[in-house]
Amino acid sequence: MSPRGDSQTDPYRNKQLVAAYLKQAALKL
């Protein structure tokens, strides 16, 4: 958990997590 907020309350961090998830998904294809 980030000190300044979790992924649901932190738009920037959430965007980073989504980008990382999409990258991992692309590698699995």
C-alpha positions as CSV (number, residue, x, y, z in Angstrom):
1,M,0.0,0.0,0.0
2,S,1.2,3.5,-0.9
3,P,1.4,5.9,2.0
4,R,-0.4,8.6,0.0
5,G,-3.3,6.3,-0.9
6,D,-4.2,2.9,-2.4
7,S,-4.8,2.3,-6.1
8,Q,-8.5,3.2,-5.8
9,T,-7.8,6.7,-4.4
10,D,-4.6,7.5,-6.3
11,P,-5.4,8.0,-10.0
12,Y,-1.8,8.2,-11.0
13,R,-0.8,5.0,-9.2
14,N,-3.9,3.3,-10.6
15,K,-2.9,4.3,-14.1
16,Q,0.6,2.9,-13.5
17,L,-0.8,-0.4,-12.3
18,V,-3.1,-0.7,-15.3
19,A,-0.2,-0.1,-17.6
20,A,1.9,-2.8,-15.9
21,Y,-1.0,-5.2,-16.1
22,L,-1.5,-4.6,-19.8
23,K,2.2,-5.1,-20.4
24,Q,2.3,-8.4,-18.6
25,A,-0.8,-9.5,-20.5
26,A,0.8,-8.6,-23.8
27,L,3.9,-10.7,-22.9
28,K,1.7,-13.7,-22.3
29,L,0.2,-13.6,-25.8
